[in-house]
Amino acid sequence: MKAFRLDELEAERAANKGAYLQFLRERNMSVGLYALDAGELDPQRPHGQDEVYFVVSGRAAITVGSETTQVARGSVVYVPAGVEHRFHHISEDLRVMVVFSPPEG
């Protein structure tokens, strides 16, 4: 078993001064914590993997392809591989768990 605490992951991500911290990598998936502060721009480009976002905290909009929806704590969004997507109008610091399948990179 591998178990993680969100507060420890957030501290590690912040200490590494990056928006993304991959904390689990297995044969068929990887999982990371993605952070964008209120007002920040999301620099993402399409990924070669399917991904699922689980919003841990914060508020924003996300556009996937031509569809836009509002997200907040508890929201789950699926993004197919290769599809343009981006968080925007981030009104509260956003913390998102990201699951990639197959693993990112």
C-alpha positions in Angstrom: 0.0 0.0 0.0 1.0 3.6 -0.6 -0.7 6.3 1.3 -0.4 10.1 1.1 -1.4 13.2 3.0 -2.6 16.2 1.1 -0.9 18.7 3.4 2.5 16.9 3.0 2.1 16.7 -0.8 1.3 20.4 -0.9 4.3 21.3 1.2 6.6 19.2 -1.0 5.1 20.8 -4.2 5.6 24.3 -2.8 9.2 23.4 -1.6 10.0 22.4 -5.2 8.6 25.7 -6.5 6.6 24.0 -9.2 2.9 24.0 -10.1 2.9 20.2 -10.5 4.1 17.4 -8.2 3.9 13.8 -9.4 3.6 11.7 -6.3 2.6 8.2 -7.6 3.7 6.4 -10.8 2.7 2.9 -11.6 2.6 0.8 -14.8 -0.9 2.0 -15.9 -1.3 5.4 -14.3 0.4 8.3 -12.6 -1.1 10.7 -10.0 0.0 14.3 -9.2 -1.0 17.5 -7.5 -1.5 20.5 -9.6 -1.7 24.0 -8.1 -2.7 27.3 -9.7 -3.2 30.5 -7.5 -6.1 32.9 -8.0 -5.7 35.0 -11.1 -2.9 32.8 -12.4 -2.8 31.6 -16.0 -2.8 27.9 -16.8 0.0 27.1 -19.3 -1.1 23.5 -20.1 -1.0 22.0 -23.5 -2.8 18.8 -24.6 -1.4 15.6 -23.1 -0.8 12.3 -24.8 -2.7 10.5 -22.0 -6.3 10.5 -20.8 -6.6 12.4 -17.5 -9.0 12.9 -14.7 -9.0 16.0 -12.5 -10.4 15.9 -9.0 -10.7 19.4 -7.5 -9.5 19.3 -3.9 -10.0 23.0 -3.3 -10.5 26.3 -5.0 -12.8 27.7 -7.7 -12.2 28.2 -11.5 -13.6 27.5 -14.9 -12.2 24.8 -17.2 -12.5 24.6 -20.9 -12.1 21.2 -22.5 -12.3 21.3 -26.3 -15.3 23.6 -26.9 -17.0 23.0 -23.6 -16.7 25.1 -20.5 -17.8 24.4 -16.9 -17.3 25.8 -13.5 -15.4 23.7 -11.0 -15.0 23.8 -7.2 -14.1 21.4 -4.4 -15.4 18.0 -5.2 -15.7 18.5 -9.0 -14.4 15.7 -11.3 -13.5 16.4 -14.9 -12.4 13.8 -17.6 -10.1 15.1 -20.4 -9.4 12.7 -23.3 -5.9 12.4 -24.6 -4.9 15.1 -27.1 -7.8 17.5 -26.3 -6.9 21.2 -25.7 -7.9 22.1 -22.1 -7.2 24.9 -19.6 -8.3 26.2 -16.2 -9.2 29.9 -16.3 -11.0 32.6 -14.3 -9.4 31.1 -11.2 -11.1 33.0 -8.4 -9.8 30.9 -5.4 -6.4 29.1 -5.2 -6.9 25.9 -7.1 -5.5 22.5 -5.9 -6.3 19.6 -8.2 -5.4 15.9 -8.1 -4.6 14.7 -11.6 -4.7 11.0 -12.7 -3.0 10.2 -16.0 -3.5 6.9 -17.8 -1.2 5.6 -19.0 1.4 7.4 -16.9 2.5 10.9 -17.9 5.9 11.2 -19.5 
